[in-house]
Amino acid sequence: MLNTTATITQIKNTRLFILELVKDLSIEALNKIPTGFNNNIIWNIAHLTAAQQNMCYVRSGLEITVEENHFAPFLSGTKPDTFIDKEAIDAIFSALLNSIDRLMEDYTQGIFKNFDPWDKRYGMKLNSIEDAINFIPFHEGMHIGYIMALKKLI
């Protein structure tokens, strides 16, 4: 449990870094989809919450802990279809941090009893909640790269 809680703390710090990275961007910049891309910065940020909820809660047979509008529209295979306003952006930023705090609470309370194994692309097999949590920094690191690339193009 100690290593997994340390990983959750690492994820929270990474998410704080992401918010710092985009704090000076306008609403328009967060929503802009550059030529050659199929999503934008705010989609990538919201996707981190949706993916974590899917990997940890859905795969464990549990209800997601965020509002549905912060989940389904941002799962893998989706792309932005509406302009996201300031109020919704603030809610996405809040969900990004609150969802990881909730994961820490739920993990330390031992609510993750079951896990549906999942073969991820990238050659990784997730067999437990610990595997899922340990996969999150890899996944979020990829999306930080996308966010940085998008930021250079807007």
VMD Tcl script that builds the backbone (N, CA, C; Angstrom):
set m [mol new atoms 462]
animate dup $m
set s [atomselect $m all]
$s set {name element resname resid chain x y z} {
  {N N MET 1 A 0.822 -1.195 0.000}
  {CA C MET 1 A 0.000 0.000 0.000}
  {C C MET 1 A 0.867 1.260 0.000}
  {N N LEU 2 A 1.992 1.234 0.675}
  {CA C LEU 2 A 2.842 2.418 0.771}
  {C C LEU 2 A 3.292 2.898 -0.599}
  {N N ASN 3 A 3.773 1.994 -1.458}
  {CA C ASN 3 A 4.228 2.409 -2.781}
  {C C ASN 3 A 3.081 2.935 -3.625}
  {N N THR 4 A 1.912 2.329 -3.493}
  {CA C THR 4 A 0.761 2.772 -4.275}
  {C C THR 4 A 0.290 4.141 -3.818}
  {N N THR 5 A 0.280 4.401 -2.517}
  {CA C THR 5 A -0.122 5.733 -2.062}
  {C C THR 5 A 0.914 6.773 -2.485}
  {N N ALA 6 A 2.181 6.393 -2.526}
  {CA C ALA 6 A 3.208 7.306 -3.025}
  {C C ALA 6 A 2.973 7.607 -4.505}
  {N N THR 7 A 2.548 6.621 -5.257}
  {CA C THR 7 A 2.241 6.826 -6.671}
  {C C THR 7 A 1.053 7.768 -6.824}
  {N N ILE 8 A 0.033 7.609 -6.008}
  {CA C ILE 8 A -1.126 8.507 -6.069}
  {C C ILE 8 A -0.689 9.945 -5.765}
  {N N THR 9 A 0.198 10.107 -4.796}
  {CA C THR 9 A 0.728 11.440 -4.489}
  {C C THR 9 A 1.493 11.996 -5.687}
  {N N GLN 10 A 2.266 11.149 -6.356}
  {CA C GLN 10 A 2.996 11.558 -7.560}
  {C C GLN 10 A 2.018 12.018 -8.644}
  {N N ILE 11 A 0.926 11.295 -8.816}
  {CA C ILE 11 A -0.090 11.657 -9.808}
  {C C ILE 11 A -0.679 13.030 -9.469}
  {N N LYS 12 A -0.968 13.248 -8.207}
  {CA C LYS 12 A -1.515 14.556 -7.795}
  {C C LYS 12 A -0.520 15.663 -8.133}
  {N N ASN 13 A 0.753 15.457 -7.854}
  {CA C ASN 13 A 1.766 16.469 -8.159}
  {C C ASN 13 A 1.868 16.722 -9.664}
  {N N THR 14 A 1.752 15.677 -10.447}
  {CA C THR 14 A 1.766 15.814 -11.905}
  {C C THR 14 A 0.566 16.636 -12.364}
  {N N ARG 15 A -0.581 16.388 -11.773}
  {CA C ARG 15 A -1.783 17.133 -12.146}
  {C C ARG 15 A -1.665 18.602 -11.753}
  {N N LEU 16 A -1.050 18.880 -10.629}
  {CA C LEU 16 A -0.808 20.274 -10.241}
  {C C LEU 16 A 0.124 20.940 -11.255}
  {N N PHE 17 A 1.128 20.205 -11.732}
  {CA C PHE 17 A 2.041 20.711 -12.758}
  {C C PHE 17 A 1.276 21.051 -14.038}
  {N N ILE 18 A 0.356 20.179 -14.438}
  {CA C ILE 18 A -0.434 20.413 -15.652}
  {C C ILE 18 A -1.241 21.701 -15.517}
  {N N LEU 19 A -1.875 21.884 -14.368}
  {CA C LEU 19 A -2.672 23.099 -14.166}
  {C C LEU 19 A -1.788 24.343 -14.192}
  {N N GLU 20 A -0.592 24.237 -13.654}
  {CA C GLU 20 A 0.356 25.353 -13.704}
  {C C GLU 20 A 0.774 25.635 -15.156}
  {N N LEU 21 A 0.951 24.582 -15.929}
  {CA C LEU 21 A 1.362 24.694 -17.324}
  {C C LEU 21 A 0.348 25.456 -18.175}
  {N N VAL 22 A -0.932 25.335 -17.840}
  {CA C VAL 22 A -1.988 25.926 -18.680}
  {C C VAL 22 A -2.668 27.126 -18.037}
  {N N LYS 23 A -2.213 27.547 -16.873}
  {CA C LYS 23 A -2.942 28.575 -16.110}
  {C C LYS 23 A -3.087 29.899 -16.840}
  {N N ASP 24 A -2.156 30.241 -17.705}
  {CA C ASP 24 A -2.211 31.528 -18.391}
  {C C ASP 24 A -2.894 31.463 -19.761}
  {N N LEU 25 A -3.389 30.296 -20.137}
  {CA C LEU 25 A -4.036 30.155 -21.443}
  {C C LEU 25 A -5.474 30.661 -21.391}
  {N N SER 26 A -5.909 31.262 -22.465}
  {CA C SER 26 A -7.295 31.732 -22.560}
  {C C SER 26 A -8.235 30.553 -22.767}
  {N N ILE 27 A -9.515 30.823 -22.591}
  {CA C ILE 27 A -10.540 29.803 -22.844}
  {C C ILE 27 A -10.462 29.369 -24.309}
  {N N GLU 28 A -10.252 30.315 -25.189}
  {CA C GLU 28 A -10.145 30.008 -26.624}
  {C C GLU 28 A -8.943 29.109 -26.893}
  {N N ALA 29 A -7.805 29.424 -26.269}
  {CA C ALA 29 A -6.597 28.615 -26.463}
  {C C ALA 29 A -6.803 27.188 -25.951}
  {N N LEU 30 A -7.443 27.046 -24.806}
  {CA C LEU 30 A -7.695 25.705 -24.249}
  {C C LEU 30 A -8.583 24.880 -25.179}
  {N N ASN 31 A -9.454 25.543 -25.929}
  {CA C ASN 31 A -10.405 24.871 -26.818}
  {C C ASN 31 A -9.889 24.700 -28.253}
  {N N LYS 32 A -8.803 25.364 -28.609}
  {CA C LYS 32 A -8.326 25.348 -30.002}
  {C C LYS 32 A -7.782 23.974 -30.391}
  {N N ILE 33 A -8.215 23.495 -31.543}
  {CA C ILE 33 A -7.715 22.230 -32.109}
  {C C ILE 33 A -6.847 22.585 -33.314}
  {N N PRO 34 A -5.526 22.490 -33.159}
  {CA C PRO 34 A -4.642 22.830 -34.286}
  {C C PRO 34 A -4.777 21.832 -35.441}
  {N N THR 35 A -4.440 22.287 -36.617}
  {CA C THR 35 A -4.441 21.425 -37.796}
  {C C THR 35 A -3.572 20.194 -37.520}
  {N N GLY 36 A -4.096 19.041 -37.871}
  {CA C GLY 36 A -3.364 17.800 -37.679}
  {C C GLY 36 A -3.661 17.104 -36.359}
  {N N PHE 37 A -4.397 17.774 -35.469}
  {CA C PHE 37 A -4.790 17.185 -34.182}
  {C C PHE 37 A -6.288 16.945 -34.179}
  {N N ASN 38 A -6.745 16.005 -33.350}
  {CA C ASN 38 A -8.189 15.761 -33.260}
  {C C ASN 38 A -8.749 16.120 -31.881}
  {N N ASN 39 A -7.921 16.757 -31.050}
  {CA C ASN 39 A -8.421 17.208 -29.752}
  {C C ASN 39 A -7.663 18.464 -29.335}
  {N N ASN 40 A -7.982 18.945 -28.156}
  {CA C ASN 40 A -7.408 20.194 -27.677}
  {C C ASN 40 A -6.877 20.011 -26.247}
  {N N ILE 41 A -6.356 21.080 -25.694}
  {CA C ILE 41 A -5.754 20.984 -24.362}
  {C C ILE 41 A -6.791 20.630 -23.308}
  {N N ILE 42 A -7.945 21.271 -23.337}
  {CA C ILE 42 A -8.932 21.000 -22.276}
  {C C ILE 42 A -9.464 19.570 -22.385}
  {N N TRP 43 A -9.588 19.040 -23.595}
  {CA C TRP 43 A -10.003 17.632 -23.738}
  {C C TRP 43 A -8.946 16.728 -23.096}
  {N N ASN 44 A -7.680 16.986 -23.364}
  {CA C ASN 44 A -6.615 16.156 -22.788}
  {C C ASN 44 A -6.646 16.183 -21.265}
  {N N ILE 45 A -6.881 17.357 -20.692}
  {CA C ILE 45 A -6.933 17.457 -19.230}
  {C C ILE 45 A -8.133 16.685 -18.692}
  {N N ALA 46 A -9.291 16.878 -19.300}
  {CA C ALA 46 A -10.490 16.156 -18.844}
  {C C ALA 46 A -10.329 14.647 -19.055}
  {N N HIS 47 A -9.640 14.270 -20.110}
  {CA C HIS 47 A -9.410 12.851 -20.398}
  {C C HIS 47 A -8.643 12.164 -19.267}
  {N N LEU 48 A -7.737 12.874 -18.620}
  {CA C LEU 48 A -6.978 12.269 -17.516}
  {C C LEU 48 A -7.905 11.809 -16.401}
  {N N THR 49 A -8.891 12.626 -16.074}
  {CA C THR 49 A -9.863 12.250 -15.045}
  {C C THR 49 A -10.706 11.068 -15.521}
  {N N ALA 50 A -11.208 11.157 -16.752}
  {CA C ALA 50 A -12.065 10.086 -17.278}
  {C C ALA 50 A -11.317 8.755 -17.336}
  {N N ALA 51 A -10.078 8.780 -17.797}
  {CA C ALA 51 A -9.293 7.549 -17.907}
  {C C ALA 51 A -9.020 6.947 -16.535}
  {N N GLN 52 A -8.682 7.798 -15.565}
  {CA C GLN 52 A -8.424 7.305 -14.205}
  {C C GLN 52 A -9.686 6.682 -13.606}
  {N N GLN 53 A -10.826 7.311 -13.832}
  {CA C GLN 53 A -12.093 6.765 -13.346}
  {C C GLN 53 A -12.388 5.421 -14.003}
  {N N ASN 54 A -12.149 5.339 -15.301}
  {CA C ASN 54 A -12.399 4.099 -16.036}
  {C C ASN 54 A -11.470 2.984 -15.566}
  {N N MET 55 A -10.174 3.295 -15.461}
  {CA C MET 55 A -9.192 2.282 -15.059}
  {C C MET 55 A -9.399 1.805 -13.631}
  {N N CYS 56 A -9.698 2.710 -12.739}
  {CA C CYS 56 A -9.747 2.349 -11.319}
  {C C CYS 56 A -11.141 1.939 -10.852}
  {N N TYR 57 A -12.145 2.701 -11.170}
  {CA C TYR 57 A -13.482 2.449 -10.637}
  {C C TYR 57 A -14.290 1.502 -11.518}
  {N N VAL 58 A -14.389 1.810 -12.807}
  {CA C VAL 58 A -15.191 0.961 -13.693}
  {C C VAL 58 A -14.610 -0.446 -13.751}
  {N N ARG 59 A -13.289 -0.569 -13.907}
  {CA C ARG 59 A -12.657 -1.894 -13.972}
  {C C ARG 59 A -12.793 -2.650 -12.651}
  {N N SER 60 A -13.061 -1.930 -11.571}
  {CA C SER 60 A -13.258 -2.565 -10.262}
  {C C SER 60 A -14.736 -2.811 -9.959}
  {N N GLY 61 A -15.600 -2.515 -10.923}
  {CA C GLY 61 A -17.035 -2.734 -10.736}
  {C C GLY 61 A -17.686 -1.704 -9.819}
  {N N LEU 62 A -17.078 -0.530 -9.705}
  {CA C LEU 62 A -17.591 0.518 -8.826}
  {C C LEU 62 A -18.125 1.689 -9.642}
  {N N GLU 63 A -18.965 2.484 -8.997}
  {CA C GLU 63 A -19.485 3.692 -9.633}
  {C C GLU 63 A -18.370 4.729 -9.756}
  {N N ILE 64 A -18.403 5.494 -10.832}
  {CA C ILE 64 A -17.446 6.581 -10.966}
  {C C ILE 64 A -17.729 7.626 -9.885}
  {N N THR 65 A -16.717 8.407 -9.557}
  {CA C THR 65 A -16.851 9.380 -8.468}
  {C C THR 65 A -16.927 10.814 -8.978}
  {N N VAL 66 A -17.017 10.972 -10.291}
  {CA C VAL 66 A -17.160 12.295 -10.893}
  {C C VAL 66 A -18.487 12.343 -11.642}
  {N N GLU 67 A -18.908 13.544 -11.969}
  {CA C GLU 67 A -20.138 13.698 -12.737}
  {C C GLU 67 A -19.969 13.067 -14.117}
  {N N GLU 68 A -21.050 12.540 -14.640}
  {CA C GLU 68 A -21.029 11.871 -15.944}
  {C C GLU 68 A -20.477 12.786 -17.040}
  {N N ASN 69 A -20.745 14.088 -16.945}
  {CA C ASN 69 A -20.255 15.000 -17.986}
  {C C ASN 69 A -18.747 15.217 -17.911}
  {N N HIS 70 A -18.107 14.684 -16.871}
  {CA C HIS 70 A -16.641 14.692 -16.794}
  {C C HIS 70 A -16.068 13.318 -17.126}
  {N N PHE 71 A -16.923 12.413 -17.579}
  {CA C PHE 71 A -16.493 11.039 -17.832}
  {C C PHE 71 A -16.675 10.663 -19.309}
  {N N ALA 72 A -17.875 10.313 -19.704}
  {CA C ALA 72 A -18.122 9.759 -21.039}
  {C C ALA 72 A -17.609 10.627 -22.195}
  {N N PRO 73 A -17.777 11.962 -22.155}
  {CA C PRO 73 A -17.310 12.754 -23.303}
  {C C PRO 73 A -15.789 12.797 -23.475}
  {N N PHE 74 A -15.058 12.265 -22.496}
  {CA C PHE 74 A -13.597 12.384 -22.516}
  {C C PHE 74 A -12.880 11.037 -22.487}
  {N N LEU 75 A -13.618 9.966 -22.707}
  {CA C LEU 75 A -12.991 8.647 -22.757}
  {C C LEU 75 A -12.195 8.498 -24.053}
  {N N SER 76 A -11.292 7.517 -24.078}
  {CA C SER 76 A -10.532 7.229 -25.294}
  {C C SER 76 A -11.496 7.012 -26.447}
  {N N GLY 77 A -11.125 7.516 -27.601}
  {CA C GLY 77 A -11.962 7.365 -28.786}
  {C C GLY 77 A -12.927 8.516 -28.998}
  {N N THR 78 A -13.034 9.426 -28.024}
  {CA C THR 78 A -13.894 10.593 -28.189}
  {C C THR 78 A -13.050 11.773 -28.640}
  {N N LYS 79 A -13.722 12.821 -29.052}
  {CA C LYS 79 A -13.023 14.060 -29.387}
  {C C LYS 79 A -13.954 15.220 -29.076}
  {N N PRO 80 A -13.395 16.399 -28.924}
  {CA C PRO 80 A -14.221 17.550 -28.571}
  {C C PRO 80 A -15.304 17.808 -29.620}
  {N N ASP 81 A -16.523 18.060 -29.139}
  {CA C ASP 81 A -17.600 18.367 -30.087}
  {C C ASP 81 A -18.314 19.664 -29.733}
  {N N THR 82 A -17.904 20.300 -28.632}
  {CA C THR 82 A -18.478 21.586 -28.247}
  {C C THR 82 A -17.390 22.458 -27.633}
  {N N PHE 83 A -17.646 23.759 -27.642}
  {CA C PHE 83 A -16.763 24.719 -26.987}
  {C C PHE 83 A -17.002 24.612 -25.490}
  {N N ILE 84 A -15.947 24.507 -24.707}
  {CA C ILE 84 A -16.065 24.376 -23.255}
  {C C ILE 84 A -15.832 25.749 -22.640}
  {N N ASP 85 A -16.845 26.251 -21.918}
  {CA C ASP 85 A -16.769 27.598 -21.358}
  {C C ASP 85 A -16.011 27.622 -20.034}
  {N N LYS 86 A -15.798 28.822 -19.504}
  {CA C LYS 86 A -14.992 29.003 -18.292}
  {C C LYS 86 A -15.533 28.209 -17.109}
  {N N GLU 87 A -16.829 28.215 -16.921}
  {CA C GLU 87 A -17.427 27.483 -15.801}
  {C C GLU 87 A -17.127 25.981 -15.918}
  {N N ALA 88 A -17.282 25.439 -17.104}
  {CA C ALA 88 A -17.009 24.014 -17.323}
  {C C ALA 88 A -15.510 23.718 -17.189}
  {N N ILE 89 A -14.668 24.643 -17.649}
  {CA C ILE 89 A -13.212 24.461 -17.511}
  {C C ILE 89 A -12.836 24.425 -16.033}
  {N N ASP 90 A -13.373 25.341 -15.257}
  {CA C ASP 90 A -13.097 25.344 -13.811}
  {C C ASP 90 A -13.535 24.035 -13.168}
  {N N ALA 91 A -14.679 23.509 -13.594}
  {CA C ALA 91 A -15.172 22.231 -13.061}
  {C C ALA 91 A -14.253 21.082 -13.471}
  {N N ILE 92 A -13.722 21.114 -14.690}
  {CA C ILE 92 A -12.786 20.085 -15.155}
  {C C ILE 92 A -11.508 20.139 -14.322}
  {N N PHE 93 A -10.990 21.340 -14.075}
  {CA C PHE 93 A -9.785 21.486 -13.254}
  {C C PHE 93 A -10.035 20.964 -11.839}
  {N N SER 94 A -11.190 21.269 -11.288}
  {CA C SER 94 A -11.536 20.807 -9.946}
  {C C SER 94 A -11.648 19.282 -9.904}
  {N N ALA 95 A -12.312 18.711 -10.905}
  {CA C ALA 95 A -12.457 17.249 -10.971}
  {C C ALA 95 A -11.105 16.567 -11.105}
  {N N LEU 96 A -10.187 17.185 -11.835}
  {CA C LEU 96 A -8.849 16.623 -12.016}
  {C C LEU 96 A -8.173 16.396 -10.666}
  {N N LEU 97 A -8.279 17.369 -9.783}
  {CA C LEU 97 A -7.643 17.259 -8.463}
  {C C LEU 97 A -8.498 16.468 -7.475}
  {N N ASN 98 A -9.792 16.743 -7.454}
  {CA C ASN 98 A -10.662 16.059 -6.493}
  {C C ASN 98 A -10.739 14.559 -6.735}
  {N N SER 99 A -10.687 14.150 -7.994}
  {CA C SER 99 A -10.783 12.718 -8.300}
  {C C SER 99 A -9.564 11.957 -7.786}
  {N N ILE 100 A -8.404 12.604 -7.789}
  {CA C ILE 100 A -7.205 11.908 -7.305}
  {C C ILE 100 A -7.192 11.890 -5.780}
  {N N ASP 101 A -7.712 12.941 -5.150}
  {CA C ASP 101 A -7.867 12.924 -3.689}
  {C C ASP 101 A -8.826 11.810 -3.277}
  {N N ARG 102 A -9.908 11.667 -4.012}
  {CA C ARG 102 A -10.892 10.624 -3.718}
  {C C ARG 102 A -10.290 9.239 -3.942}
  {N N LEU 103 A -9.471 9.089 -4.981}
  {CA C LEU 103 A -8.804 7.811 -5.222}
  {C C LEU 103 A -7.935 7.440 -4.026}
  {N N MET 104 A -7.203 8.400 -3.492}
  {CA C MET 104 A -6.362 8.143 -2.316}
  {C C MET 104 A -7.223 7.667 -1.140}
  {N N GLU 105 A -8.311 8.372 -0.882}
  {CA C GLU 105 A -9.222 7.982 0.209}
  {C C GLU 105 A -9.750 6.568 -0.005}
  {N N ASP 106 A -10.263 6.319 -1.196}
  {CA C ASP 106 A -10.887 5.022 -1.479}
  {C C ASP 106 A -9.868 3.893 -1.458}
  {N N TYR 107 A -8.669 4.156 -1.965}
  {CA C TYR 107 A -7.639 3.115 -1.949}
  {C C TYR 107 A -7.229 2.789 -0.515}
  {N N THR 108 A -6.989 3.806 0.294}
  {CA C THR 108 A -6.554 3.544 1.675}
  {C C THR 108 A -7.666 2.893 2.496}
  {N N GLN 109 A -8.922 3.114 2.109}
  {CA C GLN 109 A -10.038 2.462 2.794}
  {C C GLN 109 A -10.291 1.050 2.263}
  {N N GLY 110 A -9.581 0.653 1.217}
  {CA C GLY 110 A -9.665 -0.716 0.715}
  {C C GLY 110 A -10.940 -1.056 -0.026}
  {N N ILE 111 A -11.542 -0.084 -0.720}
  {CA C ILE 111 A -12.811 -0.379 -1.398}
  {C C ILE 111 A -12.635 -1.149 -2.708}
  {N N PHE 112 A -11.415 -1.218 -3.214}
  {CA C PHE 112 A -11.175 -1.890 -4.496}
  {C C PHE 112 A -10.948 -3.384 -4.252}
  {N N LYS 113 A -12.031 -4.128 -4.233}
  {CA C LYS 113 A -11.976 -5.562 -3.920}
  {C C LYS 113 A -11.793 -6.423 -5.166}
  {N N ASN 114 A -12.323 -5.977 -6.288}
  {CA C ASN 114 A -12.281 -6.737 -7.532}
  {C C ASN 114 A -11.614 -5.887 -8.603}
  {N N PHE 115 A -11.109 -6.561 -9.634}
  {CA C PHE 115 A -10.549 -5.831 -10.770}
  {C C PHE 115 A -10.650 -6.715 -12.003}
  {N N ASP 116 A -11.226 -6.172 -13.067}
  {CA C ASP 116 A -11.347 -6.883 -14.333}
  {C C ASP 116 A -10.056 -6.658 -15.125}
  {N N PRO 117 A -9.202 -7.683 -15.262}
  {CA C PRO 117 A -7.914 -7.498 -15.946}
  {C C PRO 117 A -8.092 -6.878 -17.332}
  {N N TRP 118 A -7.082 -6.122 -17.728}
  {CA C TRP 118 A -7.188 -5.337 -18.944}
  {C C TRP 118 A -5.843 -5.326 -19.647}
  {N N ASP 119 A -5.814 -5.788 -20.890}
  {CA C ASP 119 A -4.615 -5.682 -21.720}
  {C C ASP 119 A -4.643 -4.322 -22.390}
  {N N LYS 120 A -3.729 -3.457 -22.008}
  {CA C LYS 120 A -3.647 -2.126 -22.591}
  {C C LYS 120 A -2.759 -2.189 -23.825}
  {N N ARG 121 A -3.049 -1.293 -24.776}
  {CA C ARG 121 A -2.050 -1.154 -25.835}
  {C C ARG 121 A -0.782 -0.721 -25.126}
  {N N TYR 122 A 0.282 -0.621 -25.726}
  {CA C TYR 122 A 1.596 -0.339 -25.134}
  {C C TYR 122 A 2.175 -1.578 -24.465}
  {N N GLY 123 A 1.540 -2.756 -24.627}
  {CA C GLY 123 A 2.076 -3.996 -24.107}
  {C C GLY 123 A 1.962 -4.185 -22.611}
  {N N MET 124 A 1.057 -3.468 -21.984}
  {CA C MET 124 A 0.916 -3.579 -20.530}
  {C C MET 124 A -0.380 -4.283 -20.175}
  {N N LYS 125 A -0.291 -5.161 -19.184}
  {CA C LYS 125 A -1.472 -5.860 -18.696}
  {C C LYS 125 A -1.747 -5.375 -17.282}
  {N N LEU 126 A -2.951 -4.894 -17.075}
  {CA C LEU 126 A -3.360 -4.435 -15.750}
  {C C LEU 126 A -4.167 -5.550 -15.101}
  {N N ASN 127 A -3.632 -6.114 -14.016}
  {CA C ASN 127 A -4.285 -7.236 -13.343}
  {C C ASN 127 A -4.893 -6.871 -11.996}
  {N N SER 128 A -4.622 -5.663 -11.512}
  {CA C SER 128 A -5.076 -5.275 -10.172}
  {C C SER 128 A -5.230 -3.764 -10.108}
  {N N ILE 129 A -5.857 -3.283 -9.065}
  {CA C ILE 129 A -5.971 -1.843 -8.864}
  {C C ILE 129 A -4.584 -1.221 -8.755}
  {N N GLU 130 A -3.651 -1.919 -8.149}
  {CA C GLU 130 A -2.282 -1.397 -8.044}
  {C C GLU 130 A -1.652 -1.233 -9.432}
  {N N ASP 131 A -1.874 -2.221 -10.306}
  {CA C ASP 131 A -1.368 -2.102 -11.678}
  {C C ASP 131 A -1.976 -0.888 -12.363}
  {N N ALA 132 A -3.276 -0.683 -12.167}
  {CA C ALA 132 A -3.954 0.461 -12.793}
  {C C ALA 132 A -3.366 1.774 -12.279}
  {N N ILE 133 A -3.217 1.883 -10.975}
  {CA C ILE 133 A -2.669 3.112 -10.391}
  {C C ILE 133 A -1.239 3.335 -10.867}
  {N N ASN 134 A -0.465 2.280 -10.962}
  {CA C ASN 134 A 0.919 2.409 -11.427}
  {C C ASN 134 A 1.016 2.737 -12.914}
  {N N PHE 135 A -0.036 2.450 -13.681}
  {CA C PHE 135 A -0.080 2.787 -15.108}
  {C C PHE 135 A -0.407 4.265 -15.333}
  {N N ILE 136 A -1.125 4.875 -14.399}
  {CA C ILE 136 A -1.592 6.253 -14.576}
  {C C ILE 136 A -0.445 7.230 -14.852}
  {N N PRO 137 A 0.689 7.199 -14.113}
  {CA C PRO 137 A 1.755 8.165 -14.446}
  {C C PRO 137 A 2.275 8.043 -15.884}
  {N N PHE 138 A 2.363 6.836 -16.402}
  {CA C PHE 138 A 2.766 6.632 -17.793}
  {C C PHE 138 A 1.763 7.299 -18.730}
  {N N HIS 139 A 0.490 7.017 -18.508}
  {CA C HIS 139 A -0.587 7.562 -19.337}
  {C C HIS 139 A -0.603 9.087 -19.261}
  {N N GLU 140 A -0.500 9.619 -18.067}
  {CA C GLU 140 A -0.554 11.066 -17.904}
  {C C GLU 140 A 0.689 11.735 -18.481}
  {N N GLY 141 A 1.825 11.050 -18.431}
  {CA C GLY 141 A 3.030 11.584 -19.048}
  {C C GLY 141 A 2.874 11.742 -20.555}
  {N N MET 142 A 2.227 10.774 -21.185}
  {CA C MET 142 A 1.961 10.888 -22.622}
  {C C MET 142 A 1.114 12.123 -22.907}
  {N N HIS 143 A 0.079 12.309 -22.098}
  {CA C HIS 143 A -0.822 13.435 -22.336}
  {C C HIS 143 A -0.180 14.779 -21.998}
  {N N ILE 144 A 0.752 14.797 -21.059}
  {CA C ILE 144 A 1.511 16.033 -20.832}
  {C C ILE 144 A 2.272 16.396 -22.111}
  {N N GLY 145 A 2.827 15.396 -22.763}
  {CA C GLY 145 A 3.505 15.633 -24.036}
  {C C GLY 145 A 2.557 16.212 -25.074}
  {N N TYR 146 A 1.354 15.665 -25.167}
  {CA C TYR 146 A 0.362 16.191 -26.114}
  {C C TYR 146 A 0.008 17.636 -25.754}
  {N N ILE 147 A -0.206 17.888 -24.456}
  {CA C ILE 147 A -0.568 19.238 -24.005}
  {C C ILE 147 A 0.547 20.228 -24.354}
  {N N MET 148 A 1.788 19.832 -24.136}
  {CA C MET 148 A 2.916 20.727 -24.447}
  {C C MET 148 A 3.007 20.985 -25.953}
  {N N ALA 149 A 2.784 19.960 -26.758}
  {CA C ALA 149 A 2.805 20.129 -28.199}
  {C C ALA 149 A 1.660 21.050 -28.646}
  {N N LEU 150 A 0.478 20.820 -28.110}
  {CA C LEU 150 A -0.663 21.676 -28.445}
  {C C LEU 150 A -0.410 23.121 -28.033}
  {N N LYS 151 A 0.176 23.299 -26.869}
  {CA C LYS 151 A 0.443 24.650 -26.369}
  {C C LYS 151 A 1.377 25.412 -27.317}
  {N N LYS 152 A 2.353 24.723 -27.901}
  {CA C LYS 152 A 3.280 25.372 -28.838}
  {C C LYS 152 A 2.578 25.790 -30.132}
  {N N LEU 153 A 1.499 25.108 -30.460}
  {CA C LEU 153 A 0.823 25.352 -31.748}
  {C C LEU 153 A -0.319 26.349 -31.685}
  {N N ILE 154 A -0.696 26.747 -30.466}
  {CA C ILE 154 A -1.849 27.669 -30.376}
  {C C ILE 154 A -1.416 29.120 -30.200}
}
mol reanalyze $m
mol bondsrecalc $m
mol representation Tube
mol addrep $m
